[in-house]
Amino acid sequence: IKTQHTSLIIYYQNEFLLVMQNKIVLASSPEIITLVDEQTGCVVTTDILRFGIKVKVILFEPPPFWHDSNHKKFVNYKIFNLELQNENN
């Protein structure tokens, strides 16, 4: 995600599941969504995430088996009850 100084909505439940901007899904599980502190580069985990922290969002491709329909159903954000209105993905 290459956006500078913008607001994103990030849904999480023990891990980052979904990243949205202006009601558009930018990233979702099974992609590996990682946040790092903008100033220090240190990883920001869900337990230390707070309002006002400036972070960079980094995406990693998941292992190929997570794209398999047999496995993807276990990591899709919808299993965490994140049904979205006006969903684009």
FIKOLZA-1660 file (N, C-alpha, C; in steps of 0.1 Angstrom, whole numbers, plus 5000, padded with zeros to 4 digits):
% residues 89
   i   px   py   pz ch aa at
   1 5009 4988 5000  A  I  N
   1 5000 5000 5000  A  I CA
   1 5009 5012 5000  A  I  C
   2 5008 5020 4990  A  K  N
   2 5017 5032 4989  A  K CA
   2 5008 5044 4990  A  K  C
   3 5005 5047 5003  A  T  N
   3 4998 5060 5006  A  T CA
   3 5006 5067 5016  A  T  C
   4 5006 5080 5015  A  Q  N
   4 5014 5088 5025  A  Q CA
   4 5004 5097 5033  A  Q  C
   5 5005 5096 5046  A  H  N
   5 4998 5104 5055  A  H CA
   5 4983 5104 5052  A  H  C
   6 4977 5092 5052  A  T  N
   6 4963 5090 5050  A  T CA
   6 4957 5082 5061  A  T  C
   7 4945 5082 5063  A  S  N
   7 4938 5074 5073  A  S CA
   7 4933 5061 5067  A  S  C
   8 4936 5050 5074  A  L  N
   8 4931 5037 5070  A  L CA
   8 4923 5031 5082  A  L  C
   9 4914 5022 5078  A  I  N
   9 4907 5015 5089  A  I CA
   9 4913 5001 5088  A  I  C
  10 4918 4996 5100  A  I  N
  10 4924 4983 5101  A  I CA
  10 4916 4975 5111  A  I  C
  11 4911 4964 5106  A  Y  N
  11 4903 4955 5115  A  Y CA
  11 4913 4944 5119  A  Y  C
  12 4912 4940 5132  A  Y  N
  12 4921 4930 5137  A  Y CA
  12 4914 4922 5148  A  Y  C
  13 4919 4910 5150  A  Q  N
  13 4915 4902 5161  A  Q CA
  13 4926 4892 5163  A  Q  C
  14 4935 4896 5172  A  N  N
  14 4948 4889 5175  A  N CA
  14 4958 4891 5163  A  N  C
  15 4954 4894 5151  A  E  N
  15 4962 4897 5140  A  E CA
  15 4955 4906 5131  A  E  C
  16 4962 4913 5122  A  F  N
  16 4956 4922 5113  A  F CA
  16 4949 4914 5102  A  F  C
  17 4936 4917 5100  A  L  N
  17 4928 4909 5091  A  L CA
  17 4924 4917 5078  A  L  C
  18 4922 4930 5079  A  L  N
  18 4916 4938 5068  A  L CA
  18 4921 4952 5069  A  L  C
  19 4925 4958 5058  A  V  N
  19 4928 4972 5057  A  V CA
  19 4919 4978 5046  A  V  C
  20 4913 4989 5051  A  M  N
  20 4904 4996 5042  A  M CA
  20 4907 5011 5041  A  M  C
  21 4904 5017 5030  A  Q  N
  21 4905 5032 5028  A  Q CA
  21 4893 5036 5020  A  Q  C
  22 4886 5046 5025  A  N  N
  22 4874 5051 5018  A  N CA
  22 4864 5039 5014  A  N  C
  23 4862 5030 5023  A  K  N
  23 4853 5018 5020  A  K CA
  23 4858 5009 5009  A  K  C
  24 4871 5010 5006  A  I  N
  24 4877 5001 4996  A  I CA
  24 4887 4992 5003  A  I  C
  25 4885 4979 5001  A  V  N
  25 4894 4969 5007  A  V CA
  25 4908 4970 5000  A  V  C
  26 4918 4973 5007  A  L  N
  26 4932 4974 5002  A  L CA
  26 4940 4961 5004  A  L  C
  27 4937 4955 5015  A  A  N
  27 4944 4942 5018  A  A CA
  27 4935 4934 5028  A  A  C
  28 4936 4921 5027  A  S  N
  28 4929 4912 5036  A  S CA
  28 4936 4899 5037  A  S  C
  29 4933 4893 5048  A  S  N
  29 4938 4879 5051  A  S CA
  29 4934 4870 5040  A  S  C
  30 4942 4862 5034  A  P  N
  30 4954 4856 5040  A  P CA
  30 4967 4864 5038  A  P  C
  31 4966 4876 5031  A  E  N
  31 4978 4884 5030  A  E CA
  31 4983 4887 5045  A  E  C
  32 4996 4888 5046  A  I  N
  32 5002 4890 5059  A  I CA
  32 5004 4905 5061  A  I  C
  33 4996 4911 5069  A  I  N
  33 4995 4926 5071  A  I CA
  33 5004 4929 5084  A  I  C
  34 5014 4937 5082  A  T  N
  34 5023 4941 5092  A  T CA
  34 5023 4956 5094  A  T  C
  35 5023 4961 5106  A  L  N
  35 5025 4975 5109  A  L CA
  35 5038 4978 5115  A  L  C
  36 5045 4988 5111  A  V  N
  36 5058 4993 5117  A  V CA
  36 5057 5007 5121  A  V  C
  37 5063 5011 5132  A  D  N
  37 5063 5025 5136  A  D CA
  37 5070 5033 5126  A  D  C
  38 5064 5044 5122  A  E  N
  38 5069 5053 5111  A  E CA
  38 5083 5059 5115  A  E  C
  39 5086 5061 5128  A  Q  N
  39 5098 5067 5132  A  Q CA
  39 5109 5057 5135  A  Q  C
  40 5106 5046 5142  A  T  N
  40 5116 5037 5146  A  T CA
  40 5117 5024 5137  A  T  C
  41 5107 5021 5130  A  G  N
  41 5107 5009 5122  A  G CA
  41 5104 4997 5130  A  G  C
  42 5101 4998 5142  A  C  N
  42 5098 4987 5151  A  C CA
  42 5083 4982 5147  A  C  C
  43 5081 4969 5148  A  V  N
  43 5068 4963 5146  A  V CA
  43 5058 4967 5156  A  V  C
  44 5046 4971 5152  A  V  N
  44 5035 4975 5160  A  V CA
  44 5025 4963 5160  A  V  C
  45 5024 4957 5171  A  T  N
  45 5015 4945 5173  A  T CA
  45 5001 4950 5177  A  T  C
  46 4991 4941 5176  A  T  N
  46 4978 4945 5180  A  T CA
  46 4977 4949 5195  A  T  C
  47 4985 4943 5204  A  D  N
  47 4984 4947 5218  A  D CA
  47 4990 4960 5221  A  D  C
  48 4998 4966 5213  A  I  N
  48 5004 4980 5216  A  I CA
  48 4998 4990 5206  A  I  C
  49 4989 4986 5197  A  L  N
  49 4983 4996 5188  A  L CA
  49 4975 5006 5196  A  L  C
  50 4976 5019 5193  A  R  N
  50 4969 5029 5200  A  R CA
  50 4965 5040 5190  A  R  C
  51 4955 5047 5193  A  F  N
  51 4951 5058 5184  A  F CA
  51 4962 5069 5184  A  F  C
  52 4965 5074 5172  A  G  N
  52 4975 5084 5170  A  G CA
  52 4989 5079 5167  A  G  C
  53 4992 5066 5168  A  I  N
  53 5005 5061 5164  A  I CA
  53 5006 5062 5149  A  I  C
  54 5017 5067 5144  A  K  N
  54 5019 5068 5130  A  K CA
  54 5027 5055 5125  A  K  C
  55 5020 5048 5116  A  V  N
  55 5026 5035 5112  A  V CA
  55 5027 5035 5097  A  V  C
  56 5035 5025 5092  A  K  N
  56 5035 5022 5078  A  K CA
  56 5030 5008 5077  A  K  C
  57 5022 5005 5067  A  V  N
  57 5016 4992 5065  A  V CA
  57 5024 4984 5055  A  V  C
  58 5028 4973 5058  A  I  N
  58 5036 4964 5049  A  I CA
  58 5028 4951 5047  A  I  C
  59 5028 4947 5034  A  L  N
  59 5021 4935 5031  A  L CA
  59 5031 4925 5026  A  L  C
  60 5029 4912 5030  A  F  N
  60 5037 4901 5026  A  F CA
  60 5027 4891 5019  A  F  C
  61 5032 4885 5009  A  E  N
  61 5024 4874 5003  A  E CA
  61 5024 4862 5012  A  E  C
  62 5013 4856 5014  A  P  N
  62 5012 4844 5022  A  P CA
  62 5018 4832 5015  A  P  C
  63 5021 4821 5022  A  P  N
  63 5025 4809 5016  A  P CA
  63 5014 4804 5006  A  P  C
  64 5018 4798 4995  A  P  N
  64 5009 4794 4984  A  P CA
  64 4997 4786 4989  A  P  C
  65 4999 4778 4999  A  F  N
  65 4987 4769 5003  A  F CA
  65 4976 4777 5009  A  F  C
  66 4978 4790 5014  A  W  N
  66 4967 4798 5019  A  W CA
  66 4958 4802 5008  A  W  C
  67 4962 4802 4996  A  H  N
  67 4954 4806 4984  A  H CA
  67 4945 4794 4980  A  H  C
  68 4948 4782 4984  A  D  N
  68 4940 4771 4981  A  D CA
  68 4926 4772 4988  A  D  C
  69 4916 4769 4981  A  S  N
  69 4902 4771 4987  A  S CA
  69 4900 4763 4999  A  S  C
  70 4907 4751 5001  A  N  N
  70 4906 4743 5013  A  N CA
  70 4911 4750 5025  A  N  C
  71 4921 4758 5023  A  H  N
  71 4928 4765 5034  A  H CA
  71 4923 4780 5036  A  H  C
  72 4920 4786 5025  A  K  N
  72 4916 4801 5025  A  K CA
  72 4904 4803 5034  A  K  C
  73 4895 4793 5034  A  K  N
  73 4883 4795 5042  A  K CA
  73 4886 4797 5057  A  K  C
  74 4898 4793 5062  A  F  N
  74 4901 4794 5076  A  F CA
  74 4907 4807 5079  A  F  C
  75 4911 4815 5069  A  V  N
  75 4918 4828 5072  A  V CA
  75 4911 4839 5065  A  V  C
  76 4900 4837 5059  A  N  N
  76 4892 4848 5053  A  N CA
  76 4887 4857 5064  A  N  C
  77 4887 4870 5063  A  Y  N
  77 4883 4879 5073  A  Y CA
  77 4868 4877 5076  A  Y  C
  78 4860 4871 5067  A  K  N
  78 4846 4870 5070  A  K CA
  78 4843 4860 5081  A  K  C
  79 4852 4851 5084  A  I  N
  79 4849 4841 5095  A  I CA
  79 4850 4848 5108  A  I  C
  80 4855 4861 5108  A  F  N
  80 4856 4868 5121  A  F CA
  80 4844 4878 5122  A  F  C
  81 4834 4875 5114  A  N  N
  81 4822 4884 5114  A  N CA
  81 4824 4898 5110  A  N  C
  82 4833 4900 5100  A  L  N
  82 4836 4913 5094  A  L CA
  82 4829 4914 5081  A  L  C
  83 4816 4914 5081  A  E  N
  83 4808 4916 5069  A  E CA
  83 4807 4931 5067  A  E  C
  84 4810 4935 5055  A  L  N
  84 4811 4949 5052  A  L CA
  84 4800 4954 5042  A  L  C
  85 4796 4966 5045  A  Q  N
  85 4786 4972 5035  A  Q CA
  85 4794 4977 5023  A  Q  C
  86 4788 4977 5011  A  N  N
  86 4795 4982 4999  A  N CA
  86 4808 4975 4997  A  N  C
  87 4809 4962 5000  A  E  N
  87 4821 4955 4998  A  E CA
  87 4826 4954 4984  A  E  C
  88 4838 4957 4981  A  N  N
  88 4844 4956 4967  A  N CA
  88 4851 4943 4965  A  N  C
  89 4855 4936 4975  A  N  N
  89 4862 4923 4973  A  N CA
  89 4854 4911 4978  A  N  C
% end
